[in-house]
Amino acid sequence: MATTVRARGVDVAYVRVGDGPPVVLVHGAGLDGRMWEPQLAGLAGEFTVVSWDEPGAGRSSDLPPGFELADFAHCLAAVIEHVGLGPAHVAGLSWGGTVVLELYRHHPELVRSLILVDTYAGWKGSLPPEEVAARVAGARRMLAVPREEFDPTLPGLFAGRPPAAFVPLLDAMARDVRPETMGAQLFMMAEADESDLLAEIAVPTLLVWGELDARSPLSVARAFQEAIAGARLVVLPGAGHVSNLEAPEEFDRAVRAFLHGLRPL
């Protein structure tokens, strides 16, 4: 059952399972907290695993007018504070990683470590301008169709076909996507540039990337690794952009090894 916390005018829902140090999971655009089902099952034996539905997604309420990237970060901070177990290991995939970086910008005291997965320092901060422009044009086309024809599926999410075991889950999440949220996410991502923050990160950082990620290629991961002092990069062979679903066991193994290697506070 989901727990709800009120923050920035939004009822923010999250699921909490397991016991141990807190690991907070932040989903990508066009998805919700259910995308972390393998990790909720696979990590709960050792950690308190928290998966939120960001404002405007899943069981959380709609985005208020004027909601910005910093507001997502403040809402995520409210979830971590509501869990109440101290600084958390915070993981974000794709758009979720950009939200996590913004969390670190505003609330570094809540972050024990960072796990950045197939992500960006914002599109503006990680991709060539022509690629950003092409993605914005694609987002506008996606959002221009009648609501009954709206399809939130972004190109290049998987290295091949989506994993068969997770197709029903992906379909269920796609049916629940709100176009207003999807548009806000994509246009914020297009304008976001978190690259100035990377050199300031002073907590242990794990980078997990799909080898065949077409949306955030390994060149982005290498730039993160170069900019963040001591960052460790794990590349998951054969996986694409949603690497936690394409290679869940390998993903969980990398996260466990990283967390086990950290010194206790």
C-alpha positions as CSV (number, residue, x, y, z in Angstrom):
1,M,0.0,0.0,0.0
2,A,1.2,3.5,-0.9
3,T,2.0,6.2,1.7
4,T,1.3,9.8,0.9
5,V,3.0,13.0,1.9
6,R,1.9,16.5,1.1
7,A,4.5,18.8,-0.5
8,R,4.5,21.8,-2.8
9,G,0.7,21.5,-3.1
10,V,0.9,17.9,-4.3
11,D,-0.1,14.6,-2.6
12,V,3.0,12.5,-3.3
13,A,2.7,8.8,-3.1
14,Y,5.4,6.3,-2.4
15,V,5.9,2.6,-1.6
16,R,8.2,1.4,1.1
17,V,9.4,-2.2,1.6
18,G,12.2,-4.0,3.4
19,D,14.4,-3.0,6.3
20,G,17.8,-1.5,6.5
21,P,19.6,1.6,5.1
22,P,17.2,3.6,2.9
23,V,17.4,3.4,-0.9
24,V,15.1,5.8,-2.8
25,L,14.3,5.0,-6.4
26,V,13.2,7.8,-8.8
27,H,11.6,6.8,-12.1
28,G,11.9,8.1,-15.6
29,A,9.5,10.1,-17.8
30,G,6.4,8.4,-19.0
31,L,6.7,5.9,-16.2
32,D,5.9,5.7,-12.5
33,G,7.2,3.9,-9.4
34,R,6.1,0.5,-10.7
35,M,9.1,0.5,-13.1
36,W,11.2,-0.4,-10.0
37,E,9.3,-3.6,-9.3
38,P,12.4,-5.9,-9.7
39,Q,14.4,-3.7,-7.3
40,L,11.6,-3.5,-4.8
41,A,11.7,-7.3,-4.7
42,G,15.4,-7.8,-5.1
43,L,16.8,-5.3,-2.7
44,A,14.3,-5.3,0.2
45,G,16.1,-8.2,1.9
46,E,18.9,-5.8,2.9
47,F,17.6,-2.3,2.5
48,T,14.5,-0.1,3.1
49,V,13.6,0.4,-0.6
50,V,11.4,3.4,-1.4
51,S,9.8,4.0,-4.8
52,W,7.9,7.2,-5.4
53,D,5.3,8.3,-7.9
54,E,6.5,11.7,-8.8
55,P,4.1,14.6,-8.9
56,G,1.7,14.1,-11.8
57,A,2.4,10.4,-12.1
58,G,1.0,7.2,-10.7
59,R,-1.0,7.6,-7.5
60,S,0.3,11.2,-6.9
61,S,-1.9,14.2,-7.7
62,D,-1.6,16.4,-10.7
63,L,1.1,19.0,-11.3
64,P,0.1,22.5,-10.1
65,P,0.5,25.4,-12.5
66,G,4.1,26.6,-12.8
67,F,5.7,23.5,-11.3
68,E,9.4,23.5,-12.0
69,L,12.3,21.1,-11.8
70,A,13.3,22.4,-8.3
71,D,9.7,21.6,-7.1
72,F,10.2,18.0,-8.1
73,A,13.4,18.0,-6.1
74,H,11.7,19.6,-3.0
75,C,8.9,17.0,-3.2
76,L,11.5,14.2,-3.3
77,A,13.2,15.7,-0.3
78,A,9.8,15.6,1.5
79,V,9.5,11.9,0.8
80,I,13.0,11.2,2.2
81,E,12.3,13.3,5.3
82,H,8.9,11.5,5.7
83,V,10.6,8.1,5.6
84,G,12.7,9.3,8.5
85,L,15.8,7.1,8.3
86,G,18.3,9.8,7.7
87,P,20.3,10.5,4.5
88,A,19.4,8.1,1.8
89,H,21.1,6.4,-1.1
90,V,19.2,8.0,-4.0
91,A,18.9,6.4,-7.5
92,G,17.4,8.0,-10.6
93,L,17.0,6.7,-14.1
94,S,16.9,9.0,-17.1
95,W,14.7,12.0,-16.3
96,G,14.7,10.7,-12.7
97,G,18.5,11.1,-12.6
98,T,18.1,14.8,-13.5
99,V,15.6,15.1,-10.7
100,V,18.1,13.4,-8.3
101,L,20.8,15.9,-9.3
102,E,18.5,18.8,-8.6
103,L,17.7,17.2,-5.2
104,Y,21.5,17.1,-4.5
105,R,21.7,20.8,-5.5
106,H,19.1,21.9,-3.0
107,H,19.2,19.2,-0.3
108,P,22.7,17.6,-0.2
109,E,22.3,16.8,3.5
110,L,19.6,14.2,2.6
111,V,21.9,12.3,0.2
112,R,24.2,9.5,1.5
113,S,25.2,8.4,-2.0
114,L,24.0,8.8,-5.7
115,I,23.2,6.1,-8.1
116,L,22.7,7.6,-11.6
117,V,21.3,5.3,-14.2
118,D,21.2,5.9,-18.0
119,T,20.6,9.6,-17.3
120,Y,21.6,13.1,-18.2
121,A,22.7,16.4,-16.7
122,G,19.5,17.5,-18.4
123,W,19.3,17.2,-22.2
124,K,20.9,20.7,-22.5
125,G,23.7,19.6,-20.2
126,S,24.5,16.3,-21.9
127,L,23.4,16.3,-25.5
128,P,24.3,18.3,-28.7
129,P,21.9,21.2,-29.4
130,E,20.6,19.6,-32.6
131,E,19.7,16.4,-30.7
132,V,17.9,18.4,-28.1
133,A,16.0,20.3,-30.8
134,A,15.0,17.0,-32.5
135,R,13.7,15.6,-29.2
136,V,11.7,18.8,-28.5
137,A,10.1,18.6,-32.0
138,G,9.3,14.9,-31.3
139,A,7.7,15.8,-28.0
140,R,5.6,18.5,-29.6
141,R,4.3,15.9,-32.2
142,M,3.6,13.4,-29.4
143,L,1.5,15.9,-27.5
144,A,-0.3,17.4,-30.5
145,V,-2.5,14.3,-31.2
146,P,-6.0,13.9,-29.7
147,R,-5.9,12.6,-26.2
148,E,-7.4,9.2,-27.2
149,E,-4.4,8.7,-29.6
150,F,-1.7,9.8,-27.1
151,D,1.2,7.3,-26.9
152,P,3.9,8.2,-24.3
153,T,6.4,5.6,-25.6
154,L,9.7,7.3,-26.4
155,P,12.0,5.9,-29.1
156,G,15.1,3.9,-28.2
157,L,14.1,2.9,-24.7
158,F,15.3,-0.7,-25.1
159,A,18.2,-2.4,-26.9
160,G,15.7,-4.6,-28.7
161,R,12.2,-5.6,-27.9
162,P,11.0,-4.8,-24.4
163,P,11.6,-7.7,-22.0
164,A,8.6,-9.9,-22.4
165,A,8.2,-10.4,-18.6
166,F,7.6,-6.6,-18.2
167,V,5.4,-5.9,-21.2
168,P,2.2,-6.0,-19.2
169,L,3.8,-3.7,-16.6
170,L,5.0,-1.3,-19.3
171,D,1.5,-1.3,-20.9
172,A,-0.2,-0.6,-17.6
173,M,2.2,2.4,-16.9
174,A,1.7,3.8,-20.4
175,R,-2.1,3.7,-20.0
176,D,-1.8,5.9,-16.9
177,V,0.5,8.5,-18.2
178,R,-0.9,12.1,-18.2
179,P,0.0,14.1,-21.3
180,E,0.4,17.2,-19.2
181,T,3.0,15.5,-17.0
182,M,4.8,14.0,-19.9
183,G,5.0,17.4,-21.6
184,A,6.3,19.1,-18.5
185,Q,9.0,16.4,-18.0
186,L,10.3,16.6,-21.5
187,F,10.3,20.3,-21.8
188,M,12.0,20.7,-18.4
189,M,14.6,18.1,-19.5
190,A,15.3,20.0,-22.7
191,E,16.1,23.2,-20.7
192,A,17.9,21.6,-17.8
193,D,21.7,21.9,-17.5
194,E,23.0,20.3,-14.3
195,S,26.6,20.0,-15.7
196,D,27.9,22.7,-13.4
197,L,26.9,20.6,-10.4
198,L,28.8,17.4,-11.3
199,A,32.2,18.6,-10.1
200,E,30.6,19.7,-6.8
201,I,29.3,16.2,-5.9
202,A,31.0,15.1,-2.7
203,V,29.2,11.8,-2.0
204,P,30.0,8.3,-3.3
205,T,28.5,8.0,-6.8
206,L,27.7,4.9,-8.9
207,L,26.9,5.2,-12.6
208,V,25.0,2.3,-14.1
209,W,24.5,2.4,-17.9
210,G,23.2,0.0,-20.5
211,E,25.9,-0.8,-23.0
212,L,23.5,-0.2,-25.9
213,D,21.7,2.9,-24.5
214,A,20.6,4.9,-27.6
215,R,19.0,7.7,-25.7
216,S,21.8,8.5,-23.2
217,P,24.9,6.9,-24.9
218,L,28.0,5.8,-23.0
219,S,29.7,9.1,-24.0
220,V,27.3,10.7,-21.5
221,A,28.3,8.2,-18.8
222,R,32.0,8.9,-19.5
223,A,31.4,12.6,-19.2
224,F,29.8,12.0,-15.8
225,Q,32.6,9.8,-14.7
226,E,35.2,12.4,-15.6
227,A,33.4,15.2,-13.9
228,I,32.4,13.5,-10.6
229,A,35.3,12.8,-8.4
230,G,35.6,9.0,-7.6
231,A,32.5,8.0,-9.6
232,R,32.4,4.4,-10.5
233,L,30.9,3.2,-13.8
234,V,29.2,-0.1,-14.3
235,V,28.2,-1.0,-17.9
236,L,25.5,-3.6,-18.3
237,P,26.2,-5.7,-21.4
238,G,23.4,-5.8,-24.0
239,A,21.1,-3.5,-22.1
240,G,19.5,-0.3,-23.3
241,H,18.1,2.8,-21.7
242,V,15.8,1.1,-19.1
243,S,18.6,-1.1,-17.9
244,N,17.0,-2.0,-14.6
245,L,14.3,-3.9,-16.5
246,E,16.5,-5.3,-19.3
247,A,19.1,-6.6,-16.8
248,P,17.5,-6.6,-13.4
249,E,19.7,-9.2,-11.7
250,E,22.9,-7.5,-13.0
251,F,21.5,-4.1,-12.0
252,D,20.7,-5.2,-8.5
253,R,24.1,-6.9,-8.2
254,A,25.9,-3.7,-9.1
255,V,23.8,-1.6,-6.7
256,R,24.4,-4.1,-3.8
257,A,28.2,-4.2,-4.4
258,F,28.4,-0.4,-4.4
259,L,26.3,0.0,-1.2
260,H,28.2,-2.8,0.6
261,G,31.4,-1.1,-0.2
262,L,30.5,2.2,1.5
263,R,31.7,2.9,5.0
264,P,29.0,3.2,7.6
265,L,28.1,6.8,8.7
